[in-house]
């Protein structure tokens, strides 16, 4: 059996308290870092009217062959992983969610936060107009550039679809 004097017990208590507080502080710093990383990016949304059927549009936003027509130079997929190729450079994205003729939601593999990009097909119930609704994230100082990139990409999509 161990015998500790009051001074030894006090030292042990201080030591254990220090370890407990340190582990809480480390966990808080990890959470703060994760939240800071996510909060550095700004969510933005864009909407484009597309003159095409939802079925056709879905093929262009959800398949490697469709995405290769307008989004990237080439696109390959293996399971839920999509490989986008621009000028010989590869970027990988994981398909997080999809619903036929409605939306696709992907996340870039390199992202260490919860950001994603989503392409959603919206059909107006009254007019039957078809829109492509884009949700994406960018650094605060890069939002305008990211929006312009989407505008150019969707312009290419419209041209491929004959929807210009």
Order of alpha helices (4+ residues) and beta strands (2+ residues): alpha-beta-alpha-alpha-beta-beta-beta-beta-beta-beta-alpha
